[in-house]
C-alpha cells in the first residue's frame, strides 16, 4: 500500500493502540456486555428454532394440503407469516442488536452504558414477539408482508427497541476512540434506520391506513429498507471487522468504505418494485435504475475486501466462525447481482409473482445476514461467557447444515420460479399446467427446510448449555462471595 492510500486507511482498533488508550480492558468491555448480549443471543436462537418449525410446516402443507387442515391456527395463511416474522423480529433484529452492542463496546473502547436497560428492552421485546405471533395464529394478521403482527404490537416493539438503542447511542457518544473504525458508522446508522423505517411503515399501513396499490408500495419500501439497508449495514460492519481481523492489517481505503455506506443509504431502499405492478411506470423504472448503484456498491466492496484480505483468503477456512462470515459475504454479492438482473424488465416479467421472489428474500435475509450473524455469534459468545462451547464439533455441523440448507432451498425455488414464470408467459398454458413442472423443485427445497431446522436445533443446544453453565457459574460465584468472612472492624475505628 502506498503512502497516499495508507493515509486513507483505518486500522483495526484492537490491533492499533497508538491512537490513544482506553481506561477499560477487553475483559471489562466484555463484562459490560455479558447480561444483555448473551440474553439477546439465546432468545434469538429460541425464536430461530420456532421460525424453522413453522417454515417446515408451511412447506409441508404445500405438498400435503390436508395436514392440520382442521385446525384454523395452523392454516398455510397463518403459519407462513409466523415463519417470516419469527425469523425477522425474533432472530434477525435482536441478533443484529446483540452483535452491534458488542462491536460498539469493543470498537469504541467504552463499556456498554446501562446494560440493565438493554436487558429489560430485550425481555419485553420477546413478550411483544410472543403476543404478535399468537395474534397471527389467531387470525388477527394485518396482511402486510413482514408486518403481519397485529398493530397493537407495533408500539410494544418500538418502545422496546428504544430501550435497547438509547444505551447503544450513549456508548457511542462517550467513546474513547477519537477516530472510530468504519464499522462503527455502519452500526450507528443502523441504530436509527430500523426505528425510522419500522415506524414509518406501521404508521402508513396500520394507523393512517393507505388504500389500494399504495399499501403494496409502502410494504415494498419497508421490506427493502429492512432487508437491504438495515441488515446490510450490520452485516457489512461484521464483514469489515472480520476482514481486518483475519488479514491482521488495516482496511483498505476508509474513503471507499464510507462511499459504500452512503451509496447503500441513498439508493438501497428504492428496489423491489416489479415492472408488472399496477403503479405509474416511473416507480419500477426508478427501482431498476437504483439497482445500478447497488452494483457499484458491490464493485467498491469487492475492491476493498480484496485489497484487505489479499494473501489471507485461506485464513477464512481455518476457523468455522470465519467460514460463516465468508459464506455470508459471498451470498451478499450473489443477492446483489440477482437483484440487479431481476430489475431488468424482461427478466422481472418472468420471475415476478413466482417462487423466485421467495428464493431472493431468503438469500438476502438468511444466506447473507443470518450466516454472518452465526459467525459473529460463535466468535463473540465464548468471550462473553469466558468459557468454550460445550460441543465445539457441532459448530462445524451447523455450518454445513446451514450452508446446504441455503443451497437446497434457494436454488430449487429459483429454478422453480423461472420454469413457472416461463410457462405462464405462454397464452395457451393454464395456470395448473405451469405449476406442475415446478413441484419437483419445491420438494427439493423442503430438504433445505429440514437442514435449517436441524442446524438451528444444534445452535440452540450449544447456546442453551453454555448459557446454563455460565449462569450456574455466576450463581456459584455469588454464593461463594456472599459467604466469605469479612475482616473484623474495631469499634470506633
MARSEDO-411276 format. One record per residue (C-alpha): residue number from 0; y, x, z. Coordinates in pm, whole numbers, m for minus. Each point is the difference from the previous one (the first is absolute). Layout:
REM MARSEDO-411276
titor i: NUM; c2: Y; c1: X; c3: Z
...
END
This chain:
REM MARSEDO-411276
titor i: 0; c2: 0; c1: 0; c3: 0
titor i: 1; c2: 334; c1: 143; c3: m97
titor i: 2; c2: 299; c1: 18; c3: 230
titor i: 3; c2: 172; c1: m303; c3: m153
titor i: 4; c2: m303; c1: m222; c3: 62
titor i: 5; c2: m60; c1: 138; c3: 342
titor i: 6; c2: 340; c1: m123; c3: 109
titor i: 7; c2: m101; c1: m350; c3: m106
titor i: 8; c2: m327; c1: 4; c3: 189
titor i: 9; c2: m79; c1: m134; c3: 339
titor i: 10; c2: m251; c1: 173; c3: 219
titor i: 11; c2: m256; c1: m175; c3: 214
titor i: 12; c2: 157; c1: m55; c3: 343
titor i: 13; c2: m322; c1: 89; c3: 179
titor i: 14; c2: m19; c1: 329; c3: m190
titor i: 15; c2: 367; c1: 95; c3: 16
titor i: 16; c2: 151; c1: 63; c3: 340
titor i: 17; c2: 305; c1: 191; c3: m117
titor i: 18; c2: 234; c1: m294; c3: m40
titor i: 19; c2: 14; c1: m85; c3: 366
titor i: 20; c2: m227; c1: m55; c3: 295
titor i: 21; c2: m97; c1: m333; c3: 153
titor i: 22; c2: m28; c1: m40; c3: 377
titor i: 23; c2: m329; c1: m184; c3: m63
titor i: 24; c2: m334; c1: 156; c3: m85
titor i: 25; c2: m248; c1: m154; c3: m244
titor i: 26; c2: m203; c1: m122; c3: 300
titor i: 27; c2: 309; c1: m174; c3: 143
titor i: 28; c2: 69; c1: m169; c3: m332
titor i: 29; c2: m358; c1: m120; c3: m30
titor i: 30; c2: m3; c1: m126; c3: 357
titor i: 31; c2: 306; c1: m216; c3: m68
titor i: 32; c2: m186; c1: m162; c3: m292
titor i: 33; c2: m336; c1: m51; c3: 171
titor i: 34; c2: 26; c1: m353; c3: 135
titor i: 35; c2: 168; c1: m184; c3: m291
titor i: 36; c2: m145; c1: 192; c3: m294
titor i: 37; c2: m361; c1: m5; c3: 118
titor i: 38; c2: 28; c1: m373; c3: 66
titor i: 39; c2: 148; c1: m57; c3: m345
titor i: 40; c2: m285; c1: 192; c3: m162
titor i: 41; c2: m276; c1: m177; c3: 194
titor i: 42; c2: 144; c1: m346; c3: m64
titor i: 43; c2: 49; c1: 89; c3: m369
titor i: 44; c2: m366; c1: 102; c3: m18
titor i: 45; c2: m104; c1: m332; c3: 154
titor i: 46; c2: 199; c1: m207; c3: m251
titor i: 47; c2: m137; c1: 216; c3: m280
titor i: 48; c2: m353; c1: m106; c3: 93
titor i: 49; c2: 110; c1: m365; c3: 16
titor i: 50; c2: 168; c1: 35; c3: m338
titor i: 51; c2: m308; c1: 147; c3: m166
titor i: 52; c2: m224; c1: m274; c3: 144
titor i: 53; c2: 218; c1: m270; c3: m153
titor i: 54; c2: 36; c1: 198; c3: m323
titor i: 55; c2: m379; c1: 21; c3: m37
titor i: 56; c2: m34; c1: m369; c3: 86
titor i: 57; c2: 259; c1: m92; c3: m266
titor i: 58; c2: m183; c1: 208; c3: m262
titor i: 59; c2: m337; c1: m152; c3: 90
titor i: 60; c2: 144; c1: m349; c3: m37
titor i: 61; c2: 83; c1: 83; c3: m363
titor i: 62; c2: m373; c1: 53; c3: m64
titor i: 63; c2: m122; c1: m275; c3: 234
titor i: 64; c2: 267; c1: m274; c3: 19
titor i: 65; c2: m218; c1: m202; c3: 239
titor i: 66; c2: 15; c1: 270; c3: 268
titor i: 67; c2: 162; c1: m156; c3: 312
titor i: 68; c2: 141; c1: m270; c3: m230
titor i: 69; c2: m33; c1: m265; c3: 273
titor i: 70; c2: 231; c1: 191; c3: 236
titor i: 71; c2: 366; c1: m50; c3: m101
titor i: 72; c2: 110; c1: 311; c3: 189
titor i: 73; c2: m211; c1: 219; c3: m228
titor i: 74; c2: 88; c1: m131; c3: m343
titor i: 75; c2: 98; c1: 261; c3: m258
titor i: 76; c2: 365; c1: m107; c3: 5
titor i: 77; c2: 19; c1: 97; c3: 367
titor i: 78; c2: m226; c1: 304; c3: 41
titor i: 79; c2: 161; c1: 186; c3: m292
titor i: 80; c2: 355; c1: m16; c3: 150
titor i: 81; c2: m145; c1: 102; c3: 338
titor i: 82; c2: m147; c1: 309; c3: m167
titor i: 83; c2: 334; c1: 108; c3: m147
titor i: 84; c2: 213; c1: m85; c3: 304
titor i: 85; c2: m236; c1: 176; c3: 241
titor i: 86; c2: m3; c1: 304; c3: m231
titor i: 87; c2: 378; c1: 13; c3: m47
titor i: 88; c2: 135; c1: m113; c3: 338
titor i: 89; c2: m297; c1: 75; c3: 223
titor i: 90; c2: m80; c1: 346; c3: m133
titor i: 91; c2: 250; c1: 142; c3: m250
titor i: 92; c2: 333; c1: m77; c3: 169
titor i: 93; c2: m95; c1: 95; c3: 361
titor i: 94; c2: m206; c1: 295; c3: m125
titor i: 95; c2: 301; c1: 119; c3: m197
titor i: 96; c2: 222; c1: m42; c3: 307
titor i: 97; c2: m242; c1: 205; c3: 210
titor i: 98; c2: m4; c1: 288; c3: m249
titor i: 99; c2: 379; c1: m21; c3: m37
titor i: 100; c2: 55; c1: 23; c3: 376
titor i: 101; c2: m215; c1: 311; c3: 34
titor i: 102; c2: 160; c1: 169; c3: m300
titor i: 103; c2: 349; c1: m88; c3: 125
titor i: 104; c2: m72; c1: 156; c3: 339
titor i: 105; c2: m157; c1: 312; c3: m150
titor i: 106; c2: 252; c1: 55; c3: m278
titor i: 107; c2: 311; c1: m73; c3: 209
titor i: 108; c2: m140; c1: 196; c3: 297
titor i: 109; c2: 105; c1: m287; c3: 223
titor i: 110; c2: m225; c1: m189; c3: 240
titor i: 111; c2: m48; c1: m363; c3: m98
titor i: 112; c2: 267; c1: m219; c3: 159
titor i: 113; c2: m107; c1: m307; c3: 201
titor i: 114; c2: m375; c1: 13; c3: m78
titor i: 115; c2: m61; c1: m299; c3: 230
titor i: 116; c2: 229; c1: m211; c3: m220
titor i: 117; c2: m200; c1: 97; c3: m308
titor i: 118; c2: m324; c1: m86; c3: 182
titor i: 119; c2: 129; c1: m345; c3: 93
titor i: 120; c2: 115; c1: m61; c3: m356
titor i: 121; c2: m344; c1: 102; c3: m131
titor i: 122; c2: m175; c1: m219; c3: 256
titor i: 123; c2: 191; c1: m316; c3: m94
titor i: 124; c2: m18; c1: 92; c3: m370
titor i: 125; c2: m378; c1: m41; c3: 30
titor i: 126; c2: 50; c1: m333; c3: 175
titor i: 127; c2: 218; c1: m110; c3: m292
titor i: 128; c2: m262; c1: 114; c3: m252
titor i: 129; c2: m271; c1: m195; c3: 185
titor i: 130; c2: 215; c1: m315; c3: 3
titor i: 131; c2: 87; c1: 43; c3: m367
titor i: 132; c2: m358; c1: 51; c3: m118
titor i: 133; c2: m122; c1: m297; c3: 203
titor i: 134; c2: 280; c1: m199; c3: m162
titor i: 135; c2: m125; c1: 93; c3: m346
titor i: 136; c2: m358; c1: m92; c3: 89
titor i: 137; c2: 114; c1: m337; c3: 136
titor i: 138; c2: 178; c1: m79; c3: m327
titor i: 139; c2: 362; c1: 70; c3: 99
titor i: 140; c2: 50; c1: 256; c3: m277
titor i: 141; c2: 329; c1: 32; c3: m187
titor i: 142; c2: m167; c1: 75; c3: m333
titor i: 143; c2: 212; c1: 310; c3: m66
titor i: 144; c2: m201; c1: 316; c3: m69
titor i: 145; c2: 14; c1: 252; c3: 288
titor i: 146; c2: 208; c1: m253; c3: 197
titor i: 147; c2: m264; c1: m268; c3: 57
titor i: 148; c2: 29; c1: 1; c3: 380
titor i: 149; c2: 188; c1: m303; c3: 141
titor i: 150; c2: 377; c1: 42; c3: 9
titor i: 151; c2: 12; c1: m10; c3: 381
titor i: 152; c2: m172; c1: 340; c3: 8
titor i: 153; c2: 284; c1: 157; c3: m201
titor i: 154; c2: 231; c1: 18; c3: 300
titor i: 155; c2: m276; c1: 140; c3: 224
titor i: 156; c2: m82; c1: 282; c3: m241
titor i: 157; c2: 365; c1: 79; c3: m70
titor i: 158; c2: 86; c1: 31; c3: 371
titor i: 159; c2: m313; c1: 204; c3: 71
titor i: 160; c2: 82; c1: 234; c3: m287
titor i: 161; c2: 350; c1: 47; c3: 144
titor i: 162; c2: m156; c1: 99; c3: 334
titor i: 163; c2: m195; c1: 274; c3: m181
titor i: 164; c2: 268; c1: 113; c3: m244
titor i: 165; c2: 301; c1: 30; c3: 236
titor i: 166; c2: m158; c1: 279; c3: 212
titor i: 167; c2: m100; c1: 178; c3: m323
titor i: 168; c2: 362; c1: m9; c3: m119
titor i: 169; c2: 116; c1: 127; c3: 341
titor i: 170; c2: m250; c1: 284; c3: m24
titor i: 171; c2: 147; c1: 97; c3: m335
titor i: 172; c2: 359; c1: m20; c3: 127
titor i: 173; c2: m79; c1: 223; c3: 300
titor i: 174; c2: m195; c1: 251; c3: m211
titor i: 175; c2: m2; c1: 371; c3: 79
titor i: 176; c2: m34; c1: 97; c3: m368
titor i: 177; c2: 336; c1: 47; c3: m172
titor i: 178; c2: m147; c1: 19; c3: m351
titor i: 179; c2: m281; c1: m260; c3: m7
titor i: 180; c2: m311; c1: 47; c3: m206
titor i: 181; c2: 14; c1: m225; c3: m314
titor i: 182; c2: m280; c1: m224; c3: 129
titor i: 183; c2: 238; c1: m115; c3: 274
titor i: 184; c2: 235; c1: m167; c3: m249
titor i: 185; c2: m289; c1: m189; c3: m160
titor i: 186; c2: m112; c1: m127; c3: 340
titor i: 187; c2: 354; c1: m83; c3: 112
titor i: 188; c2: 63; c1: m208; c3: m313
titor i: 189; c2: m337; c1: m174; c3: 40
titor i: 190; c2: 96; c1: m107; c3: 354
titor i: 191; c2: 281; c1: m210; c3: m145
titor i: 192; c2: m166; c1: m102; c3: m326
titor i: 193; c2: m276; c1: m215; c3: 147
titor i: 194; c2: 220; c1: m226; c3: 219
titor i: 195; c2: 253; c1: m38; c3: m282
titor i: 196; c2: m262; c1: m102; c3: m258
titor i: 197; c2: m204; c1: m211; c3: 245
titor i: 198; c2: 300; c1: m185; c3: 141
titor i: 199; c2: 145; c1: m58; c3: m347
titor i: 200; c2: m323; c1: m140; c3: m142
titor i: 201; c2: m73; c1: m218; c3: 304
titor i: 202; c2: 355; c1: m137; c3: 1
titor i: 203; c2: m8; c1: m87; c3: m370
titor i: 204; c2: m352; c1: m141; c3: m9
titor i: 205; c2: m54; c1: m154; c3: 343
titor i: 206; c2: 345; c1: m97; c3: 125
titor i: 207; c2: 227; c1: m51; c3: m303
titor i: 208; c2: m296; c1: m128; c3: m198
titor i: 209; c2: 45; c1: 122; c3: m356
titor i: 210; c2: m139; c1: m238; c3: m259
titor i: 211; c2: m193; c1: 39; c3: m321
titor i: 212; c2: m46; c1: 334; c3: m169
titor i: 213; c2: 251; c1: 169; c3: 231
titor i: 214; c2: m267; c1: m12; c3: 273
titor i: 215; c2: m224; c1: 221; c3: m215
titor i: 216; c2: 289; c1: 236; c3: m82
titor i: 217; c2: 86; c1: 47; c3: 368
titor i: 218; c2: m367; c1: 50; c3: 81
titor i: 219; c2: m43; c1: 262; c3: m276
titor i: 220; c2: 309; c1: 177; c3: 128
titor i: 221; c2: m137; c1: 11; c3: 355
titor i: 222; c2: m347; c1: 117; c3: m98
titor i: 223; c2: 142; c1: 284; c3: m208
titor i: 224; c2: 242; c1: 100; c3: 277
titor i: 225; c2: m282; c1: 14; c3: 251
titor i: 226; c2: m276; c1: 142; c3: m219
titor i: 227; c2: 202; c1: 250; c3: m201
titor i: 228; c2: 300; c1: 101; c3: 212
titor i: 229; c2: m93; c1: m49; c3: 367
titor i: 230; c2: m357; c1: 123; c3: m33
titor i: 231; c2: 115; c1: 258; c3: m254
titor i: 232; c2: 262; c1: 148; c3: 234
titor i: 233; c2: m244; c1: 43; c3: 289
titor i: 234; c2: m287; c1: 115; c3: m220
titor i: 235; c2: 212; c1: 262; c3: m176
titor i: 236; c2: 138; c1: 122; c3: 334
titor i: 237; c2: m358; c1: 62; c3: 113
titor i: 238; c2: m81; c1: 165; c3: m335
titor i: 239; c2: 295; c1: 240; c3: 28
titor i: 240; c2: m89; c1: 85; c3: 359
titor i: 241; c2: m357; c1: 91; c3: m85
titor i: 242; c2: 92; c1: 178; c3: m324
titor i: 243; c2: 218; c1: 248; c3: 188
titor i: 244; c2: m255; c1: 27; c3: 281
titor i: 245; c2: m291; c1: 75; c3: m234
titor i: 246; c2: 197; c1: 250; c3: m208
titor i: 247; c2: 168; c1: 152; c3: 308
titor i: 248; c2: 322; c1: 29; c3: m197
titor i: 249; c2: 323; c1: m203; c3: m34
titor i: 250; c2: 18; c1: m302; c3: m227
titor i: 251; c2: 130; c1: 95; c3: m342
titor i: 252; c2: 358; c1: m117; c3: m61
titor i: 253; c2: 150; c1: m233; c3: 257
titor i: 254; c2: 227; c1: m142; c3: m272
titor i: 255; c2: m294; c1: m116; c3: m209
titor i: 256; c2: m162; c1: m160; c3: 306
titor i: 257; c2: 320; c1: m191; c3: 73
titor i: 258; c2: 16; c1: m103; c3: m367
titor i: 259; c2: m342; c1: m161; c3: 46
titor i: 260; c2: 133; c1: m187; c3: 304
titor i: 261; c2: 299; c1: m146; c3: m182
titor i: 262; c2: m187; c1: m84; c3: m320
titor i: 263; c2: m262; c1: m186; c3: 200
titor i: 264; c2: 261; c1: m183; c3: 209
titor i: 265; c2: 221; c1: m98; c3: m294
titor i: 266; c2: m261; c1: m96; c3: m260
titor i: 267; c2: m327; c1: m59; c3: 185
titor i: 268; c2: 58; c1: m363; c3: 97
titor i: 269; c2: 60; c1: m154; c3: m344
titor i: 270; c2: m353; c1: 4; c3: m138
titor i: 271; c2: m292; c1: m246; c3: m3
titor i: 272; c2: 174; c1: m270; c3: m206
titor i: 273; c2: m251; c1: m85; c3: m277
titor i: 274; c2: 121; c1: m62; c3: m355
titor i: 275; c2: m170; c1: m339; c3: m2
titor i: 276; c2: 193; c1: m127; c3: 301
titor i: 277; c2: 218; c1: m310; c3: m66
titor i: 278; c2: 321; c1: 188; c3: 81
titor i: 279; c2: 292; c1: 127; c3: m209
titor i: 280; c2: m117; c1: 276; c3: m234
titor i: 281; c2: 226; c1: 261; c3: 159
titor i: 282; c2: m198; c1: m7; c3: 328
titor i: 283; c2: m335; c1: 128; c3: m136
titor i: 284; c2: 189; c1: 236; c3: m233
titor i: 285; c2: 193; c1: 142; c3: 294
titor i: 286; c2: m330; c1: 36; c3: 185
titor i: 287; c2: m143; c1: 199; c3: m292
titor i: 288; c2: 306; c1: 226; c3: m24
titor i: 289; c2: m3; c1: 87; c3: 371
titor i: 290; c2: m359; c1: 117; c3: m39
titor i: 291; c2: 137; c1: 283; c3: m215
titor i: 292; c2: 173; c1: 133; c3: 311
titor i: 293; c2: m326; c1: m31; c3: 195
titor i: 294; c2: m157; c1: 230; c3: m259
titor i: 295; c2: 287; c1: 241; c3: 65
titor i: 296; c2: m91; c1: m16; c3: 371
titor i: 297; c2: m356; c1: 101; c3: m89
titor i: 298; c2: 115; c1: 290; c3: m216
titor i: 299; c2: 234; c1: 141; c3: 265
titor i: 300; c2: m261; c1: m55; c3: 272
titor i: 301; c2: m265; c1: 180; c3: m205
titor i: 302; c2: 235; c1: 297; c3: m46
titor i: 303; c2: 85; c1: 20; c3: 371
titor i: 304; c2: m361; c1: m24; c3: 116
titor i: 305; c2: m133; c1: 241; c3: m262
titor i: 306; c2: 257; c1: 267; c3: 81
titor i: 307; c2: m58; c1: m49; c3: 372
titor i: 308; c2: m380; c1: m8; c3: 6
titor i: 309; c2: m70; c1: 227; c3: m299
titor i: 310; c2: m279; c1: 239; c3: 92
titor i: 311; c2: m105; c1: m207; c3: 302
titor i: 312; c2: m161; c1: m303; c3: m162
titor i: 313; c2: m338; c1: 98; c3: 139
titor i: 314; c2: 136; c1: m31; c3: 354
titor i: 315; c2: 20; c1: m378; c3: m44
titor i: 316; c2: m379; c1: m10; c3: m35
titor i: 317; c2: m75; c1: 203; c3: 312
titor i: 318; c2: 110; c1: m271; c3: 244
titor i: 319; c2: m99; c1: m366; c3: m20
titor i: 320; c2: 344; c1: m130; c3: 111
titor i: 321; c2: 154; c1: 204; c3: m282
titor i: 322; c2: m245; c1: m158; c3: m246
titor i: 323; c2: 123; c1: m344; c3: 96
titor i: 324; c2: 358; c1: 109; c3: m65
titor i: 325; c2: m97; c1: 162; c3: m332
titor i: 326; c2: m178; c1: m319; c3: m110
titor i: 327; c2: 305; c1: m205; c3: 98
titor i: 328; c2: 228; c1: 229; c3: m199
titor i: 329; c2: m215; c1: m30; c3: m312
titor i: 330; c2: m12; c1: m380; c3: 44
titor i: 331; c2: 381; c1: m8; c3: 19
titor i: 332; c2: 26; c1: 169; c3: m339
titor i: 333; c2: m264; c1: m226; c3: m154
titor i: 334; c2: 166; c1: m313; c3: 141
titor i: 335; c2: 340; c1: 109; c3: m134
titor i: 336; c2: m139; c1: 62; c3: m349
titor i: 337; c2: m183; c1: m335; c3: 3
titor i: 338; c2: 319; c1: m178; c3: 108
titor i: 339; c2: 187; c1: 161; c3: m288
titor i: 340; c2: m264; c1: m87; c3: m260
titor i: 341; c2: m40; c1: m360; c3: 115
titor i: 342; c2: 379; c1: m50; c3: m18
titor i: 343; c2: m24; c1: 38; c3: m379
titor i: 344; c2: 9; c1: m350; c3: m147
titor i: 345; c2: m321; c1: 8; c3: m215
titor i: 346; c2: m198; c1: 136; c3: 296
titor i: 347; c2: 163; c1: m233; c3: 253
titor i: 348; c2: m85; c1: m301; c3: m218
titor i: 349; c2: m369; c1: 89; c3: 19
titor i: 350; c2: m48; c1: 96; c3: 366
titor i: 351; c2: 239; c1: m236; c3: 182
titor i: 352; c2: m163; c1: m290; c3: 185
titor i: 353; c2: m335; c1: 185; c3: 4
titor i: 354; c2: m193; c1: 202; c3: 259
titor i: 355; c2: 179; c1: 308; c3: m131
titor i: 356; c2: 300; c1: m79; c3: 222
titor i: 357; c2: m223; c1: 0; c3: 310
titor i: 358; c2: m134; c1: 340; c3: m99
titor i: 359; c2: 359; c1: 124; c3: m34
titor i: 360; c2: 100; c1: m128; c3: 342
titor i: 361; c2: m301; c1: 146; c3: 176
titor i: 362; c2: 43; c1: 337; c3: m172
titor i: 363; c2: 357; c1: 18; c3: 127
titor i: 364; c2: m56; c1: m133; c3: 353
titor i: 365; c2: m346; c1: 139; c3: 75
titor i: 366; c2: m64; c1: 281; c3: m249
titor i: 367; c2: 335; c1: 164; c3: 73
titor i: 368; c2: 144; c1: m122; c3: 329
titor i: 369; c2: m312; c1: m74; c3: 208
titor i: 370; c2: m175; c1: 320; c3: m108
titor i: 371; c2: 310; c1: 204; c3: 85
titor i: 372; c2: 19; c1: m172; c3: 339
titor i: 373; c2: m366; c1: 76; c3: 67
titor i: 374; c2: 63; c1: 370; c3: m59
titor i: 375; c2: 304; c1: 1; c3: 228
titor i: 376; c2: m186; c1: m202; c3: 265
titor i: 377; c2: m297; c1: 237; c3: 9
titor i: 378; c2: 244; c1: 291; c3: 33
titor i: 379; c2: 230; c1: m153; c3: 264
titor i: 380; c2: m233; c1: m181; c3: 243
titor i: 381; c2: m185; c1: 308; c3: 139
titor i: 382; c2: 337; c1: 163; c3: 69
titor i: 383; c2: 123; c1: m304; c3: 190
titor i: 384; c2: m319; c1: m62; c3: 198
titor i: 385; c2: m57; c1: 377; c3: 48
titor i: 386; c2: m368; c1: m37; c3: m79
titor i: 387; c2: m214; c1: 23; c3: m310
titor i: 388; c2: m142; c1: m296; c3: m189
titor i: 389; c2: m320; c1: m126; c3: 165
titor i: 390; c2: m181; c1: m22; c3: m336
titor i: 391; c2: 160; c1: 264; c3: m226
titor i: 392; c2: m261; c1: m37; c3: m274
titor i: 393; c2: 91; c1: m366; c3: m41
titor i: 394; c2: 344; c1: 108; c3: m127
titor i: 395; c2: m160; c1: 137; c3: m316
titor i: 396; c2: m217; c1: m315; c3: m24
titor i: 397; c2: 314; c1: m212; c3: 19
titor i: 398; c2: 167; c1: 202; c3: m275
titor i: 399; c2: m283; c1: m51; c3: m245
titor i: 400; c2: m38; c1: m368; c3: 87
titor i: 401; c2: 375; c1: m56; c3: m46
titor i: 402; c2: 27; c1: 208; c3: m319
titor i: 403; c2: m304; c1: m165; c3: m162
titor i: 404; c2: 127; c1: m338; c3: 120
titor i: 405; c2: 330; c1: 52; c3: m182
titor i: 406; c2: m174; c1: 108; c3: m321
titor i: 407; c2: m261; c1: m277; c3: 10
titor i: 408; c2: 262; c1: m265; c3: 77
titor i: 409; c2: 293; c1: 102; c3: m217
titor i: 410; c2: m173; c1: 117; c3: m318
titor i: 411; c2: m232; c1: m303; c3: m50
titor i: 412; c2: 281; c1: m247; c3: 76
titor i: 413; c2: 231; c1: 180; c3: m242
titor i: 414; c2: m265; c1: m15; c3: m273
titor i: 415; c2: m68; c1: m363; c3: 86
titor i: 416; c2: 369; c1: m82; c3: m39
titor i: 417; c2: 24; c1: 176; c3: m336
titor i: 418; c2: m311; c1: m173; c3: m134
titor i: 419; c2: 108; c1: m340; c3: 129
titor i: 420; c2: 358; c1: 43; c3: m122
titor i: 421; c2: m113; c1: 108; c3: m345
titor i: 422; c2: m222; c1: m305; c3: m39
titor i: 423; c2: 274; c1: m234; c3: 122
titor i: 424; c2: 221; c1: 121; c3: m285
titor i: 425; c2: m245; c1: m158; c3: m247
titor i: 426; c2: 89; c1: m362; c3: m65
titor i: 427; c2: m361; c1: m106; c3: m70
titor i: 428; c2: m133; c1: 133; c3: 334
titor i: 429; c2: m14; c1: m241; c3: 293
titor i: 430; c2: 96; c1: 113; c3: 349
titor i: 431; c2: m354; c1: 4; c3: 142
titor i: 432; c2: m121; c1: 196; c3: m303
titor i: 433; c2: 263; c1: 261; c3: 82
titor i: 434; c2: m102; c1: 13; c3: 366
titor i: 435; c2: m379; c1: 37; c3: m41
titor i: 436; c2: m3; c1: 355; c3: m151
titor i: 437; c2: 209; c1: 127; c3: 290
titor i: 438; c2: m238; c1: m124; c3: 272
titor i: 439; c2: m213; c1: 316; c3: m8
titor i: 440; c2: 307; c1: 212; c3: 77
titor i: 441; c2: 95; c1: m227; c3: 288
titor i: 442; c2: m349; c1: 39; c3: 146
titor i: 443; c2: 35; c1: 378; c3: m15
titor i: 444; c2: 333; c1: m26; c3: 181
titor i: 445; c2: m182; c1: m178; c3: 284
titor i: 446; c2: m183; c1: 327; c3: 67
titor i: 447; c2: 343; c1: 156; c3: 49
titor i: 448; c2: 77; c1: m266; c3: 262
titor i: 449; c2: m321; c1: 88; c3: 183
titor i: 450; c2: 96; c1: 369; c3: m1
titor i: 451; c2: 344; c1: m88; c3: 135
titor i: 452; c2: m150; c1: m196; c3: 289
titor i: 453; c2: m247; c1: 277; c3: 90
titor i: 454; c2: 273; c1: 263; c3: m13
titor i: 455; c2: 230; c1: m205; c3: 220
titor i: 456; c2: m274; c1: m58; c3: 257
titor i: 457; c2: m59; c1: 377; c3: 7
titor i: 458; c2: 372; c1: 65; c3: 51
titor i: 459; c2: 35; c1: m258; c3: 275
titor i: 460; c2: m312; c1: 130; c3: 175
titor i: 461; c2: 144; c1: 352; c3: 7
titor i: 462; c2: 343; c1: m128; c3: 106
titor i: 463; c2: m135; c1: m236; c3: 265
titor i: 464; c2: m226; c1: 256; c3: 169
titor i: 465; c2: 271; c1: 265; c3: m3
titor i: 466; c2: 257; c1: m241; c3: 141
titor i: 467; c2: m243; c1: m106; c3: 272
titor i: 468; c2: m63; c1: 364; c3: 95
titor i: 469; c2: 374; c1: 71; c3: m4
titor i: 470; c2: 80; c1: m302; c3: 217
titor i: 471; c2: m287; c1: 82; c3: 239
titor i: 472; c2: 112; c1: 364; c3: 32
titor i: 473; c2: 356; c1: m115; c3: 68
titor i: 474; c2: m124; c1: m246; c3: 262
titor i: 475; c2: m209; c1: 269; c3: 173
titor i: 476; c2: 297; c1: 239; c3: m2
titor i: 477; c2: 218; c1: m269; c3: 159
titor i: 478; c2: m259; c1: m62; c3: 276
titor i: 479; c2: m39; c1: 372; c3: 69
titor i: 480; c2: 374; c1: 58; c3: 19
titor i: 481; c2: 51; c1: m296; c3: 230
titor i: 482; c2: m264; c1: 130; c3: 245
titor i: 483; c2: 133; c1: 356; c3: 15
titor i: 484; c2: 113; c1: 86; c3: 357
titor i: 485; c2: 372; c1: 56; c3: 35
titor i: 486; c2: 154; c1: 279; c3: 200
titor i: 487; c2: 117; c1: m93; c3: 346
titor i: 488; c2: 375; c1: m13; c3: 45
titor i: 489; c2: 154; c1: 82; c3: 335
titor i: 490; c2: 210; c1: m272; c3: 154
titor i: 491; c2: 366; c1: 82; c3: m36
titor i: 492; c2: m60; c1: 248; c3: m282
END
